[in-house]
Amino acid sequence: MNTPPTPRPGRAPSSPRRTRATEVPAAPSSVKLHKVLAQLGLGSRADMEQAIAAGRVTVNGQPAHTGQRVTAGDVIRFDGQLVRWRAAPTRLPRVLLYHKPTGEVVTLDDPQNRPTVFARLPRLRSGKWMAVGRLDINTEGLLLFTDSGELANRLMHPRYGLEREYAVRILGALSTEERQRLLDGVTLDDGPARVLALDDAGGSGANRWYRVVLAEGRNREVRRLFEAVGHVVSRLIRVRYGQVTLPRGLRRGAWVELPAPEVQALLQHAGMAVPQRPQAPRRRSGPPRGAGPRPSRPKPARNS
């Protein structure tokens, strides 16, 4: 059976309801309303802009408007429910590392009733978990979740340059010309795309593994890149997102919470304020439900 080589240790790097006071990065004077709501975990910034436009948000008893800013002391209600917030960070956001297996979808409610990644996650007392990007149903590996809409948005935004690293298995081997095309860039149906790094990760028989690094996370981008040079991806595993790597001991279907120092590093990388208040003790990991054996993966990226 053809399996990826053993990796080396990676570098460390919905219904709204009454919410508890939480952190919102803001200027001393005011902050945009949709950012406040996103930071509270009520949805993404785009979701909150839509909610404001739909009349679901009031400030000091008046309907809110798109682009509105709020200051400390303003009374915000979402769907009639009081939203408690503070204009300065008071605690760290929570960040989970989840080992997504194949067969799960990254959506809260699937119309086809397929297994969803959100069913595996711990419950939150307020707000909701938001996925940092997506993995398609046939892709496995590292998936990040956070209760901060602002952090999720920044980690996904190309402006912050967070690399995504994948282990890719294809039938056959890339030719020198095909490798160069992937590095130079090819044209996909949604625009040009290229890989930042492409290394041979071994393999035996007809299958070959490659280590691939991208600077963005477009829909099925890795698969489409390889299809553009004539190869079909038979297995795809995300092993790194930014400086966060998939832990070697994390089984499929299991999650682990990112420690406070690494959450602080993520905030700094995303240009967000870092609160000094320590996190309260909480459960740090969750067992998989019916997960398979511990997987092996190709080597993570080397600094270059």
Backbone bond lengths (Angstrom), bond angles and torsions (degrees), N, CA, C in turn:
res aa  C-N    CA-C-N  psi(-1)  N-CA   C-N-CA  omega(-1)  CA-C   N-CA-C  phi
1 M - - - 1.473 - - 1.521 109.33 -
2 N 1.312 116.38 130.98 1.446 120.78 -177.07 1.516 109.87 -83.96
3 T 1.331 118.12 117.59 1.456 121.57 -178.82 1.511 109.52 -127.03
4 P 1.326 117.39 152.98 1.454 119.90 178.99 1.509 111.10 -67.81
5 P 1.341 118.66 151.00 1.453 121.58 179.43 1.515 111.60 -65.53
6 T 1.333 116.40 155.84 1.462 121.96 179.90 1.517 109.79 -66.86
7 P 1.337 117.88 131.50 1.456 119.99 -177.27 1.508 112.53 -80.17
8 R 1.328 115.23 159.03 1.451 120.91 168.06 1.519 108.44 -83.66
9 P 1.350 118.78 159.00 1.461 119.49 178.84 1.518 110.50 -58.43
10 G 1.322 117.62 136.61 1.454 121.76 178.70 1.513 110.33 -79.27
11 R 1.326 115.56 165.59 1.456 117.76 179.65 1.527 108.90 -82.05
12 A 1.358 113.49 145.00 1.452 117.74 -178.69 1.521 110.23 -66.08
13 P 0.445 109.60 100.58 1.416 96.45 -173.18 1.461 109.34 -47.06
14 S 32.099 81.12 -102.41 1.415 66.18 144.57 1.474 107.70 133.71
15 S 1.077 96.83 137.03 1.471 99.27 -169.58 1.506 108.40 -101.62
16 P 1.327 118.06 124.65 1.447 119.62 179.54 1.516 110.27 -66.58
17 R 1.316 116.50 145.19 1.450 120.17 175.27 1.515 108.26 -141.26
18 R 1.315 116.37 172.51 1.457 121.36 -177.97 1.518 108.88 -55.74
19 T 1.311 116.51 128.02 1.459 120.34 -174.86 1.513 110.95 -108.43
20 R 1.318 115.38 153.89 1.451 120.95 175.07 1.519 109.30 -81.82
21 A 1.333 116.46 161.05 1.451 119.52 176.47 1.510 109.16 -61.03
22 T 1.317 115.90 139.10 1.456 120.18 -178.53 1.512 109.02 -149.24
23 E 1.327 116.13 179.73 1.442 120.31 -175.58 1.517 112.05 -82.59
24 V 1.320 116.23 145.44 1.451 122.29 171.07 1.519 107.14 -142.00
25 P 1.346 119.16 112.41 1.447 119.52 177.29 1.532 109.38 -60.18
26 A 1.310 117.74 129.06 1.449 119.19 -177.16 1.511 110.70 -153.77
27 A 1.302 115.36 157.21 1.449 120.66 171.56 1.519 107.78 -71.55
28 P 1.354 118.51 160.37 1.457 120.25 -178.44 1.522 112.48 -57.67
29 S 1.347 118.83 -29.43 1.457 120.81 -174.99 1.517 113.06 -90.09
30 S 1.324 117.36 -54.36 1.459 119.74 -174.87 1.519 110.27 -155.36
31 V 1.340 114.47 168.39 1.462 121.10 178.45 1.519 107.24 -145.64
32 K 1.320 116.79 151.52 1.459 120.28 -179.22 1.525 110.50 -67.23
33 L 1.320 114.81 137.08 1.458 121.58 -175.83 1.523 112.17 -59.28
34 H 1.331 117.85 -44.69 1.463 118.93 -176.84 1.521 111.55 -65.30
35 K 1.346 117.54 -27.12 1.462 120.57 175.57 1.526 110.87 -70.75
36 V 1.339 116.09 -39.23 1.465 120.24 176.86 1.521 110.01 -57.33
37 L 1.320 116.33 -49.98 1.460 120.71 -176.70 1.520 111.64 -65.73
38 A 1.327 116.79 -39.00 1.466 119.96 178.05 1.516 110.93 -65.89
39 Q 1.341 116.85 -41.67 1.456 120.05 -179.62 1.526 111.71 -64.24
40 L 1.318 117.01 -28.59 1.459 121.29 177.86 1.521 112.72 -76.51
41 G 1.322 117.16 -4.82 1.456 120.64 176.93 1.518 114.12 85.81
42 L 1.332 117.38 18.89 1.462 120.03 179.93 1.524 112.47 -83.32
43 G 1.305 117.43 -7.44 1.457 122.24 179.47 1.508 110.13 152.89
44 S 1.324 116.04 -178.52 1.458 120.41 177.87 1.525 109.61 -74.33
45 R 1.326 116.64 168.82 1.461 119.49 177.78 1.526 111.25 -61.87
46 A 1.337 116.34 -39.24 1.469 119.51 177.82 1.527 110.87 -64.07
47 D 1.347 116.23 -41.07 1.468 120.29 177.48 1.527 110.71 -59.35
48 M 1.340 115.80 -42.90 1.457 120.09 -177.00 1.527 112.12 -70.52
49 E 1.328 117.40 -35.05 1.466 119.61 174.99 1.528 110.42 -62.50
50 Q 1.332 116.25 -40.19 1.466 120.50 177.97 1.526 110.95 -65.72
51 A 1.347 116.15 -40.10 1.465 119.95 179.20 1.525 110.95 -64.15
52 I 1.335 116.40 -40.20 1.469 120.45 178.04 1.527 110.12 -63.74
53 A 1.324 116.56 -45.90 1.467 120.86 -179.89 1.526 111.74 -63.25
54 A 1.338 116.32 -29.12 1.466 120.83 -178.95 1.526 112.56 -83.68
55 G 1.344 117.82 -0.57 1.453 121.04 177.19 1.516 115.06 82.21
56 R 1.337 116.86 19.06 1.466 120.25 -177.34 1.527 112.63 -86.98
57 V 1.340 117.62 -5.14 1.466 121.55 -174.81 1.526 109.74 -123.30
58 T 1.337 116.08 136.32 1.462 121.06 173.33 1.517 109.68 -124.09
59 V 1.324 115.64 151.59 1.463 122.78 174.98 1.522 107.44 -127.35
60 N 1.328 115.90 119.72 1.467 121.80 -178.52 1.531 111.51 54.69
61 G 1.345 114.98 38.27 1.454 120.85 175.80 1.511 115.71 83.51
62 Q 1.327 117.75 -1.65 1.458 121.44 -179.43 1.528 110.53 -112.22
63 P 1.348 117.98 145.95 1.464 119.54 177.75 1.528 110.90 -57.31
64 A 1.312 115.93 134.37 1.462 120.70 179.23 1.525 109.75 -77.67
65 H 1.329 115.70 162.15 1.457 120.34 177.62 1.528 109.58 -130.17
66 T 1.307 115.62 155.34 1.460 121.44 -179.00 1.527 110.26 -59.42
67 G 1.327 115.75 133.51 1.457 120.98 -179.91 1.513 114.16 87.51
68 Q 1.329 117.68 -1.36 1.463 121.21 -178.19 1.514 111.29 -64.89
69 R 1.332 115.68 145.29 1.454 122.13 176.10 1.526 108.71 -111.83
70 V 1.334 115.98 150.78 1.457 121.01 179.84 1.518 109.33 -128.17
71 T 1.321 115.37 156.84 1.455 121.79 178.37 1.523 109.31 -125.97
72 A 1.331 115.19 166.80 1.462 120.41 179.55 1.526 109.59 -55.05
73 G 1.327 116.34 132.57 1.455 121.78 -178.92 1.509 114.00 101.68
74 D 1.339 117.72 -18.20 1.462 119.89 176.16 1.529 109.93 -66.66
75 V 1.327 116.03 140.13 1.464 121.96 -179.41 1.529 108.62 -97.98
76 I 1.323 115.74 116.25 1.464 121.76 -177.20 1.525 108.93 -109.62
77 R 1.321 115.66 135.33 1.466 120.89 173.60 1.522 109.17 -127.35
78 F 1.331 114.58 137.93 1.469 121.79 178.84 1.520 107.15 -118.77
79 D 1.315 117.05 118.41 1.469 121.88 -175.23 1.524 111.14 52.09
80 G 1.329 115.38 36.83 1.452 121.15 177.41 1.513 115.24 85.02
81 Q 1.331 117.23 -9.50 1.458 121.09 -178.37 1.525 110.58 -95.03
82 L 1.329 115.97 135.09 1.458 120.98 -179.96 1.522 110.76 -63.76
83 V 1.317 115.60 132.85 1.466 122.13 176.97 1.523 107.79 -107.71
84 R 1.311 116.52 115.07 1.465 120.64 178.39 1.524 108.63 -89.93
85 W 1.307 116.08 129.70 1.462 119.98 -177.49 1.517 109.70 -148.65
86 R 1.306 114.91 162.83 1.455 122.21 175.07 1.518 108.60 -128.86
87 A 1.310 115.80 149.83 1.458 120.49 -174.79 1.519 113.12 -84.97
88 A 1.314 117.42 4.58 1.465 120.06 177.89 1.517 108.41 -140.21
89 P 1.325 118.30 152.35 1.462 120.76 -178.91 1.525 111.81 -61.94
90 T 1.324 117.23 135.90 1.458 121.47 175.70 1.521 112.54 -120.26
91 R 1.326 118.09 -19.93 1.452 120.67 176.76 1.516 109.43 -151.92
92 L 1.299 115.60 163.39 1.457 120.75 178.23 1.525 110.95 -75.53
93 P 1.325 117.29 145.56 1.463 118.93 168.58 1.525 109.29 -64.13
94 R 1.299 116.46 160.74 1.462 121.00 174.00 1.522 108.86 -97.01
95 V 1.319 116.05 142.98 1.463 121.96 178.98 1.524 108.24 -134.15
96 L 1.323 116.71 127.28 1.461 122.27 177.30 1.516 110.24 -109.26
97 L 1.336 116.10 144.06 1.458 123.54 169.29 1.519 106.66 -105.15
98 Y 1.308 116.59 121.81 1.461 121.47 -177.76 1.517 109.52 -119.73
99 H 1.341 116.47 135.29 1.466 121.16 176.54 1.524 107.60 -94.53
100 K 1.321 115.07 95.43 1.463 120.47 -177.40 1.525 110.54 -73.81
101 P 1.332 117.54 127.55 1.467 120.11 171.89 1.525 110.18 -86.44
102 T 1.312 117.08 166.04 1.459 119.67 171.86 1.532 108.56 -67.55
103 G 1.315 116.28 155.31 1.460 120.61 178.41 1.508 114.79 94.25
104 E 1.342 118.14 -7.83 1.461 121.56 177.42 1.524 109.83 -106.51
105 V 1.337 115.68 146.98 1.460 120.89 178.47 1.522 109.56 -108.81
106 V 1.343 115.83 151.85 1.460 121.20 -178.39 1.526 108.51 -97.37
107 T 1.319 115.17 74.05 1.458 122.10 178.57 1.520 108.44 -153.15
108 L 1.336 116.40 152.36 1.461 119.96 -179.67 1.520 111.85 -72.10
109 D 1.313 116.51 -45.80 1.463 121.49 -178.35 1.520 108.66 -130.55
110 D 1.312 116.38 117.50 1.458 120.72 -178.34 1.525 109.96 -100.60
111 P 1.340 118.54 123.44 1.467 120.50 -178.84 1.522 113.31 -62.91
112 Q 1.348 116.90 -22.22 1.459 120.57 178.31 1.531 112.30 -91.45
113 N 1.349 115.48 2.73 1.461 121.36 177.17 1.528 112.86 61.43
114 R 1.344 116.12 35.04 1.459 120.20 176.12 1.529 109.67 -83.08
115 P 1.330 118.36 158.09 1.465 120.33 178.06 1.530 110.86 -58.31
116 T 1.333 116.43 139.33 1.459 121.03 -179.41 1.519 110.95 -117.92
117 V 1.323 116.36 145.06 1.466 121.02 -178.55 1.523 111.38 -61.81
118 F 1.328 118.04 -29.98 1.462 120.73 -175.40 1.529 112.41 -67.94
119 A 1.325 117.66 -20.83 1.461 120.39 178.10 1.519 111.64 -68.74
120 R 1.321 117.75 -17.31 1.468 122.12 -177.28 1.528 113.07 -89.02
121 L 1.318 117.79 -15.42 1.459 121.20 -168.07 1.525 112.43 -86.68
122 P 1.342 117.44 155.39 1.470 120.17 177.74 1.524 110.87 -69.24
123 R 1.323 115.83 155.32 1.461 120.52 -179.91 1.526 110.37 -75.52
124 L 1.326 115.57 146.65 1.458 121.97 173.87 1.524 109.40 -105.51
125 R 1.332 116.56 143.08 1.461 119.67 177.71 1.526 111.69 -74.10
126 S 1.333 116.61 -24.87 1.462 120.85 175.74 1.516 108.51 -150.74
127 G 1.323 116.91 157.73 1.455 120.40 -178.50 1.518 111.51 72.27
128 K 1.322 115.45 -161.03 1.459 120.20 -179.74 1.521 109.61 -153.15
129 W 1.328 115.66 160.52 1.458 121.38 175.25 1.521 109.40 -77.29
130 M 1.333 115.49 137.86 1.458 121.62 175.19 1.512 109.35 -122.46
131 A 1.318 116.32 132.83 1.461 121.21 178.94 1.519 109.64 -77.10
132 V 1.328 115.40 138.13 1.461 121.16 174.42 1.529 106.74 -90.06
133 G 1.317 116.26 93.12 1.456 120.43 -174.88 1.524 110.95 79.61
134 R 1.325 115.18 -172.08 1.462 120.76 -177.19 1.518 110.55 -138.49
135 L 1.314 114.86 160.24 1.459 122.91 168.51 1.523 106.55 -128.32
136 D 1.334 117.53 136.33 1.459 118.64 -178.78 1.526 110.65 -70.73
137 I 1.311 116.40 170.16 1.463 121.60 -172.20 1.528 112.75 -60.17
138 N 1.320 117.91 -28.09 1.466 121.47 -178.03 1.519 113.65 -95.54
139 T 1.332 117.19 3.29 1.463 121.47 179.38 1.517 109.52 -105.44
140 E 1.323 116.28 140.43 1.464 121.65 179.49 1.520 109.96 -118.26
141 G 1.333 115.50 175.26 1.450 119.77 174.14 1.510 114.52 115.01
142 L 1.337 115.12 -155.05 1.459 122.89 -170.01 1.528 112.30 -72.15
143 L 1.335 114.69 127.20 1.460 121.80 174.34 1.523 107.03 -134.41
144 L 1.332 117.08 125.46 1.457 121.86 -179.66 1.525 110.50 -94.83
145 F 1.335 115.27 143.82 1.462 122.10 174.04 1.524 108.28 -130.34
146 T 1.322 116.84 147.39 1.454 121.24 175.48 1.522 109.63 -144.70
147 D 1.334 116.09 158.47 1.463 120.12 175.49 1.521 111.22 -94.87
148 S 1.332 117.24 8.49 1.461 122.66 179.22 1.525 110.03 -109.95
149 G 1.325 116.75 112.58 1.452 119.81 178.32 1.512 112.32 -63.79
150 E 1.337 117.05 -36.54 1.461 120.42 179.37 1.522 111.21 -65.20
151 L 1.332 117.28 -43.64 1.462 120.11 179.16 1.524 110.51 -64.96
152 A 1.334 117.57 -43.57 1.465 120.39 179.02 1.519 110.79 -58.63
153 N 1.326 116.47 -44.11 1.460 120.50 -178.93 1.525 111.21 -62.11
154 R 1.323 116.49 -43.32 1.467 119.75 -177.89 1.523 112.16 -70.01
155 L 1.319 117.03 -37.67 1.462 119.19 179.81 1.525 111.60 -66.01
156 M 1.330 117.39 -26.20 1.463 120.81 179.26 1.524 112.84 -88.13
157 H 1.320 117.72 -19.91 1.466 120.75 -172.29 1.529 111.08 -73.90
158 P 1.342 117.74 131.35 1.473 120.69 -179.37 1.521 113.71 -57.93
159 R 1.331 117.50 -24.28 1.456 120.54 -177.83 1.530 112.85 -58.56
160 Y 1.336 117.44 -28.70 1.459 120.25 -176.14 1.524 113.02 -91.71
161 G 1.316 117.56 -2.38 1.458 122.11 168.82 1.514 116.03 60.98
162 L 1.319 118.71 38.35 1.460 120.50 178.93 1.529 110.09 -82.64
163 E 1.318 116.04 119.29 1.461 120.52 -179.44 1.526 111.35 -73.27
164 R 1.335 115.47 151.37 1.464 122.48 170.97 1.519 107.14 -118.46
165 E 1.316 116.81 127.43 1.465 120.94 -179.85 1.528 110.28 -113.99
166 Y 1.311 115.72 137.37 1.461 121.83 -176.25 1.523 111.16 -130.68
167 A 1.321 115.08 149.62 1.457 122.40 165.91 1.522 106.34 -98.78
168 V 1.324 116.11 124.62 1.460 121.69 -172.61 1.524 109.79 -123.00
169 R 1.338 116.80 126.92 1.464 120.99 175.75 1.523 109.34 -110.84
170 I 1.327 115.38 130.90 1.461 120.76 177.31 1.523 109.11 -130.80
171 L 1.309 115.35 163.19 1.461 121.21 174.01 1.521 107.60 -85.26
172 G 1.336 116.11 123.13 1.455 120.08 -177.19 1.515 111.10 87.77
173 A 1.323 116.14 -175.14 1.461 121.69 -177.78 1.518 110.10 -121.85
174 L 1.325 115.76 151.07 1.454 120.86 176.05 1.524 110.11 -71.79
175 S 1.301 116.35 137.93 1.462 120.20 172.88 1.526 108.77 -79.05
176 T 1.310 116.40 166.49 1.464 120.71 177.64 1.521 110.75 -58.35
177 E 1.317 116.72 -40.93 1.460 121.08 179.96 1.525 111.06 -65.99
178 E 1.334 117.77 -41.42 1.461 121.06 179.88 1.525 111.34 -65.99
179 R 1.307 116.84 -40.55 1.470 120.72 177.08 1.522 110.19 -59.39
180 Q 1.330 115.80 -45.55 1.460 119.69 -177.21 1.521 111.55 -66.24
181 R 1.327 116.69 -36.13 1.467 119.84 177.47 1.527 111.14 -62.21
182 L 1.334 117.07 -40.92 1.463 120.46 179.10 1.526 111.33 -65.92
183 L 1.328 116.38 -36.58 1.464 120.58 179.54 1.528 111.63 -74.80
184 D 1.322 116.73 -36.92 1.467 120.41 -179.68 1.524 111.64 -76.86
185 G 1.326 116.16 -32.22 1.458 120.86 179.61 1.511 112.93 117.78
186 V 1.325 115.38 143.21 1.461 122.17 176.37 1.528 107.99 -126.98
187 T 1.316 116.30 164.33 1.461 120.96 179.56 1.523 109.59 -99.63
188 L 1.332 115.81 119.47 1.461 122.07 175.87 1.524 108.83 -100.49
189 D 1.316 117.03 175.79 1.465 119.20 -176.83 1.526 113.08 -68.37
190 D 1.340 117.78 -16.44 1.459 120.98 177.07 1.526 112.23 -111.64
191 G 1.336 117.02 20.56 1.453 120.35 175.55 1.516 113.10 120.06
192 P 1.339 116.94 177.59 1.466 120.99 -179.46 1.524 111.74 -68.30
193 A 1.326 115.82 150.54 1.466 121.84 178.79 1.520 108.51 -151.51
194 R 1.331 115.23 152.94 1.457 120.54 178.84 1.516 109.49 -154.30
195 V 1.331 115.28 163.87 1.458 120.14 174.48 1.525 108.33 -98.37
196 L 1.337 116.17 147.94 1.460 120.93 177.51 1.518 111.81 -83.64
197 A 1.324 115.77 -33.56 1.466 121.24 -179.66 1.515 108.45 -147.39
198 L 1.328 115.64 145.94 1.459 121.44 -178.69 1.517 108.28 -147.81
199 D 1.328 116.89 110.35 1.459 122.02 -177.69 1.515 110.51 -125.39
200 D 1.312 116.07 143.77 1.461 122.29 174.93 1.524 108.53 -72.84
201 A 1.336 117.06 126.27 1.466 121.46 -179.15 1.517 112.43 -110.83
202 G 1.331 117.53 15.60 1.455 120.38 174.08 1.513 113.67 93.50
203 G 1.316 114.51 -165.10 1.456 121.11 -176.75 1.513 109.99 133.13
204 S 1.314 115.68 165.90 1.459 120.37 179.34 1.516 108.78 -140.19
205 G 1.306 116.53 160.64 1.454 120.36 -178.56 1.514 110.75 68.37
206 A 1.331 116.07 -139.85 1.464 120.23 -175.32 1.525 113.14 -83.48
207 N 1.337 117.33 -17.59 1.462 120.33 -175.81 1.523 111.89 -91.77
208 R 1.329 115.02 148.69 1.461 120.76 178.13 1.521 109.23 -136.68
209 W 1.346 115.83 137.30 1.458 121.90 178.16 1.524 110.12 -102.22
210 Y 1.341 115.14 144.31 1.459 121.32 175.72 1.522 109.90 -134.38
211 R 1.320 114.94 148.89 1.467 122.10 172.80 1.520 107.07 -99.20
212 V 1.327 116.46 122.33 1.459 121.83 -174.58 1.527 109.43 -125.72
213 V 1.325 116.70 133.87 1.463 121.91 177.86 1.524 109.01 -120.47
214 L 1.342 115.67 129.37 1.465 122.64 177.33 1.522 109.72 -118.50
215 A 1.331 115.53 159.60 1.462 120.68 178.84 1.518 112.26 -100.38
216 E 1.336 117.40 0.84 1.459 120.86 -177.41 1.521 109.10 -148.93
217 G 1.330 116.03 178.93 1.457 119.35 -176.68 1.510 113.23 -136.03
218 R 1.314 117.46 57.56 1.462 120.64 177.88 1.527 111.18 -70.08
219 N 1.319 115.81 160.78 1.456 121.57 -176.78 1.528 111.49 -57.95
220 R 1.336 116.28 122.42 1.470 123.86 176.83 1.526 112.30 51.19
221 E 1.316 117.19 34.30 1.465 120.54 -172.58 1.522 112.98 -64.24
222 V 1.332 117.34 -43.34 1.467 119.70 -179.19 1.525 110.11 -62.09
223 R 1.303 116.68 -47.39 1.467 120.39 -179.18 1.530 110.78 -60.97
224 R 1.323 116.85 -42.30 1.463 120.16 -178.00 1.525 111.95 -69.91
225 L 1.332 117.07 -33.82 1.463 119.98 176.67 1.527 110.91 -61.66
226 F 1.333 115.87 -46.70 1.463 118.93 -179.06 1.529 111.33 -69.57
227 E 1.325 116.84 -35.97 1.466 119.34 176.23 1.527 110.94 -62.17
228 A 1.337 116.81 -32.75 1.462 120.94 -178.97 1.524 112.64 -65.93
229 V 1.345 116.76 -22.38 1.470 119.73 177.64 1.523 110.96 -109.18
230 G 1.339 116.65 15.73 1.454 120.56 171.17 1.509 117.27 91.14
231 H 1.335 118.46 20.49 1.465 120.86 -179.06 1.530 110.36 -127.75
232 V 1.331 115.65 141.05 1.460 121.73 177.69 1.525 109.00 -100.95
233 V 1.323 116.44 130.53 1.467 121.70 178.06 1.526 108.60 -79.14
234 S 1.336 116.39 123.59 1.464 120.45 -179.61 1.528 112.30 -98.84
235 R 1.326 117.70 -16.93 1.464 121.36 175.22 1.520 107.96 -154.55
236 L 1.339 115.62 138.64 1.461 120.82 -176.59 1.524 109.34 -140.05
237 I 1.335 115.93 124.94 1.464 122.15 -177.36 1.526 108.76 -130.43
238 R 1.324 117.28 123.18 1.466 118.62 172.61 1.523 108.42 -84.89
239 V 1.336 115.60 126.38 1.460 120.25 -175.70 1.527 113.07 -114.29
240 R 1.330 117.24 -9.66 1.468 118.95 179.94 1.521 109.89 -154.52
241 Y 1.348 115.16 143.50 1.462 122.11 172.72 1.520 106.35 -134.22
242 G 1.337 117.36 109.71 1.455 120.24 -173.62 1.510 109.97 63.42
243 Q 1.330 116.77 -127.51 1.461 120.51 178.25 1.524 112.60 -93.38
244 V 1.330 117.40 2.42 1.464 121.57 -177.62 1.527 109.80 -96.11
245 T 1.332 116.50 124.50 1.459 121.00 -179.87 1.528 111.05 -109.12
246 L 1.317 115.59 155.57 1.464 121.31 176.51 1.526 108.88 -69.40
247 P 1.340 118.63 117.23 1.467 120.49 -178.21 1.522 111.93 -60.17
248 R 1.317 116.72 140.11 1.462 121.21 -176.86 1.519 112.39 -61.72
249 G 1.320 117.17 -35.34 1.461 119.48 -176.23 1.515 115.17 -90.59
250 L 1.322 118.21 3.43 1.464 120.73 -176.83 1.526 109.82 -84.94
251 R 1.329 115.91 113.52 1.463 120.61 -176.72 1.519 111.43 -76.93
252 R 1.314 115.66 159.83 1.459 120.24 177.63 1.531 110.16 -58.24
253 G 1.324 116.36 135.01 1.455 120.83 179.66 1.511 114.17 84.37
254 A 1.337 117.74 3.15 1.465 121.54 -179.69 1.527 109.62 -109.10
255 W 1.336 115.61 158.62 1.456 121.03 178.07 1.519 110.04 -131.44
256 V 1.329 115.69 158.31 1.456 122.09 174.81 1.523 107.19 -142.56
257 E 1.324 116.68 144.99 1.464 120.14 -179.01 1.518 110.68 -87.86
258 L 1.324 115.84 136.94 1.460 121.47 179.75 1.526 109.33 -70.55
259 P 1.340 118.47 131.15 1.466 121.04 -179.78 1.526 111.82 -63.28
260 A 1.333 115.52 156.51 1.462 121.44 -176.15 1.529 113.90 -54.06
261 P 1.356 120.02 -45.00 1.471 118.47 -179.42 1.524 113.09 -59.66
262 E 1.337 117.22 -34.53 1.460 120.01 -179.74 1.528 111.39 -77.57
263 V 1.338 117.09 -30.62 1.464 119.80 173.28 1.528 109.40 -65.60
264 Q 1.328 116.78 -42.07 1.461 120.53 177.71 1.523 111.11 -60.07
265 A 1.333 116.77 -39.94 1.465 120.55 178.22 1.527 111.00 -63.79
266 L 1.342 116.99 -39.14 1.464 120.56 177.28 1.530 110.93 -63.23
267 L 1.330 116.41 -43.13 1.460 120.26 179.39 1.523 110.93 -61.25
268 Q 1.328 116.25 -44.00 1.459 120.14 179.77 1.520 110.89 -63.04
269 H 1.327 116.72 -42.56 1.463 120.73 179.49 1.526 110.58 -62.96
270 A 1.329 116.51 -33.91 1.463 121.04 -178.79 1.522 112.78 -87.84
271 G 1.336 117.21 3.16 1.453 120.85 177.59 1.509 114.34 72.42
272 M 1.341 117.19 29.12 1.458 121.46 -179.31 1.522 110.73 -106.11
273 A 1.332 115.79 154.89 1.455 120.99 177.42 1.524 110.26 -64.46
274 V 1.328 116.13 142.79 1.464 121.75 -179.16 1.522 108.98 -108.70
275 P 1.334 118.84 108.06 1.466 120.87 178.65 1.516 111.03 -68.54
276 Q 1.315 116.14 149.79 1.459 120.92 -177.74 1.515 113.21 -93.19
277 R 1.330 116.59 -15.11 1.463 119.98 -178.32 1.523 109.76 -66.48
278 P 1.349 118.82 126.92 1.466 120.22 179.99 1.517 112.18 -68.65
279 Q 1.332 115.24 154.84 1.454 120.13 176.64 1.520 110.54 -74.41
280 A 1.323 115.68 145.48 1.459 120.01 174.16 1.521 109.18 -71.74
281 P 1.347 117.35 148.31 1.469 118.96 178.20 1.518 110.84 -59.45
282 R 1.326 116.54 140.43 1.462 121.42 178.30 1.515 108.42 -154.11
283 R 1.296 114.48 168.88 1.454 120.12 177.07 1.520 109.81 -59.95
284 R 1.338 117.04 130.77 1.450 120.96 -171.72 1.514 114.52 -100.59
285 S 1.310 118.75 -13.97 1.460 119.40 -179.43 1.516 109.22 -154.18
286 G 1.326 114.84 163.37 1.451 120.73 178.99 1.502 110.38 -135.15
287 P 1.327 117.32 139.38 1.466 120.51 -178.95 1.510 111.30 -73.85
288 P 1.317 117.44 152.64 1.461 120.00 174.91 1.510 110.37 -70.65
289 R 1.309 115.71 154.55 1.462 121.16 175.88 1.517 108.09 -104.13
290 G 1.300 116.26 102.69 1.449 119.90 -179.98 1.506 113.27 68.92
291 A 1.351 116.67 28.94 1.459 119.26 -178.10 1.510 110.72 -72.21
292 G 1.296 115.42 157.19 1.457 121.87 178.66 1.508 111.65 -82.03
293 P 1.328 117.58 -168.63 1.446 121.12 -179.48 1.514 111.44 -67.80
294 R 1.315 115.24 160.50 1.452 121.06 179.67 1.524 110.12 -59.81
295 P 1.358 117.30 127.32 1.454 119.31 -176.88 1.516 111.91 -83.54
296 S 1.319 115.70 162.37 1.456 120.85 170.64 1.508 107.72 -112.34
297 R 1.359 115.94 156.07 1.446 119.76 -174.31 1.517 110.07 -141.76
298 P 1.321 117.39 161.65 1.449 119.63 175.55 1.513 111.52 -69.78
299 K 1.320 116.18 170.70 1.451 121.41 -179.37 1.519 110.69 -66.01
300 P 1.361 116.81 141.86 1.452 119.37 175.66 1.518 111.42 -72.69
301 A 1.336 114.95 175.22 1.459 119.79 -175.10 1.515 111.68 -65.64
302 R 1.320 114.66 148.09 1.453 121.08 171.44 1.512 107.99 -97.98
303 N 1.324 116.68 151.35 1.453 119.46 176.99 1.516 109.50 -64.57
304 S 1.312 117.64 134.10 1.459 120.82 178.48 1.518 110.20 -143.97
